[in-house]
Amino acid sequence: MKRVGVIGGGQLAWMMADAAQKLGIELVVQTPSGGDPAVSIAQEIVFAAVDDANATEILAKKCDVITFENEFVNLDALSVLEKQGVCFRPRLNALTPLLDKYHQRCYLRDLGLAVPQFFAVEETENLKSQIEYLGFPVVLKSRRHGYDGQGTFIIKDSATLEDKLSHETITKAANQSLFLLEEFVPFVKELAVIAARSLDGEIVIYPVVETQQEQQVCRRVIAPAEISPDGVAQIQAIAHTLLNSLQVVGVFGIELFLSADGKVLVNEIAPRTHNSGHFSLDACETSQFEQQLRAVCGLSLGNPSLQSPGAVMVNLLGYENSDSDYQNQRQQIAEIPQAHIHWYGKTQSRPGRKLGHVTVLLDNQNREQAIALAQTIESIWYPQ
């Protein structure tokens, strides 16, 4: 029986449980808190922060291979372990160009992939010329550790930018700035795709989905996206280029913009399972979580195809500070035909926190019906 170490104990690790049981795999999780979702499903826990390489060394002794649930890790410290023979999948050199968003942008650009125009924010005196080049609105992003809308700001004028920068520390550490400034893309749709690459270089790609964000946090996902075959082909080519260039072993999430003229731009890469792929748990023959375990264990990859004509996934986000389990709302949502609720078991709610999600399988690919279903779920979930 294989033992897989997972760095991170959030819902992405928790959602590996059913696939691990199916494949005869034991999960050993490194996570700081006994209240984290994956604690309830792991065979063994190493209680430590995810960037604690000493704890990862202990984790390595308990498992055959280590993978990642999040990217808040110390690559320099982990590379010492990798040189000592610890097996990380994906390998650390596949993560190196991605964890800093400025480096990620440069890597994608150098691969010949279309990305929004961007600058590193290094000196505040350079901002004026950068803003003149990009024009308002612009997007200001933290280069590290931004997720679920944290560290991403849409800036509409100079006063707002100055105010934001006065509240955020812009310093240099190791000659690197902390922020990235990029053009605002007037997209017609935000898209995403999950792709996986195996140990022997096999690649499988899930259906392209449309993601809908509010305040830079994903609220809903519609599968498949209503886009042209050419758009799908562009995105599949991007996935192949990226995963082969990095020699990835595992699942990656790729977020994209679709412009009015049909051009696809890469927004961000997540080197792990991703929120945009949660629909696969109920709607695909092989979920992204099973695919991740298959890849890192050296198994053949599974079929990523949809098993229903369509699906809509809605994130159940916190909207208050509370310790409620929202049983009444969850029961109402569960009564929607073909609805599948996944509740992460977090003990505290706070605004914007992902507490669970619901996927509804659809009998057709009607985008309007999918949006209407999402709105029904949200009308039950959120206070009026």
Stockholm file with secondary structure:
# STOCKHOLM 1.0

chainA/1-384         MKRVGVIGGGQLAWMMADAAQKLGIELVVQTPSGGDPAVSIAQEIVFAAVDDANATEILAKKCDVITFENEFVNLDALSVLEKQGVCFRPRLNALTPLLDKYHQRCYLRDLGLAVPQFFAVEETENLKSQIEYLGFPVVLKSRRHGYDGQGTFIIKDSATLEDKLSHETITKAANQSLFLLEEFVPFVKELAVIAARSLDGEIVIYPVVETQQEQQVCRRVIAPAEISPDGVAQIQAIAHTLLNSLQVVGVFGIELFLSADGKVLVNEIAPRTHNSGHFSLDACETSQFEQQLRAVCGLSLGNPSLQSPGAVMVNLLGYENSDSDYQNQRQQIAEIPQAHIHWYGKTQSRPGRKLGHVTVLLDNQNREQAIALAQTIESIWYPQ
#=GR chainA/1-384 SS CEEEEEECCSHHHHTTHHHHHHHTEEEEEEESCTTSGGGGTCSEEEESCTTCHHHHHHHHTTCSEEEESCSCCCHHHHHHHHHTTCCBSSCHHHHTTTSSHHHHHHHHHHTTCCCCCEEEECCGGGHHHHHHHHCSSEEEEESSSCCTTTTEEEECSHHHHHHHHHHSCCCCBTTBCSEEEEECCCCSEEEEEEEEECTTSCEEECCCEEEEEETTEEEEEEESCCCCHHHHHHHHHHHHHHHHHHTCCEEEEEEEEECTTSCEEEEEEESSCCGGGTTHHHHBSSCHHHHHHHHHTTCCCCCCCBSSSEEEEEEEECCSSBCCCCHHHHHHHHTSTTEEEEECCCSCBCTTCEEEEEEEEESSCCHHHHHHHHHHHHHHHSCC
#=GC SS_cons         CEEEEEECCSHHHHTTHHHHHHHTEEEEEEESCTTSGGGGTCSEEEESCTTCHHHHHHHHTTCSEEEESCSCCCHHHHHHHHHTTCCBSSCHHHHTTTSSHHHHHHHHHHTTCCCCCEEEECCGGGHHHHHHHHCSSEEEEESSSCCTTTTEEEECSHHHHHHHHHHSCCCCBTTBCSEEEEECCCCSEEEEEEEEECTTSCEEECCCEEEEEETTEEEEEEESCCCCHHHHHHHHHHHHHHHHHHTCCEEEEEEEEECTTSCEEEEEEESSCCGGGTTHHHHBSSCHHHHHHHHHTTCCCCCCCBSSSEEEEEEEECCSSBCCCCHHHHHHHHTSTTEEEEECCCSCBCTTCEEEEEEEEESSCCHHHHHHHHHHHHHHHSCC
//
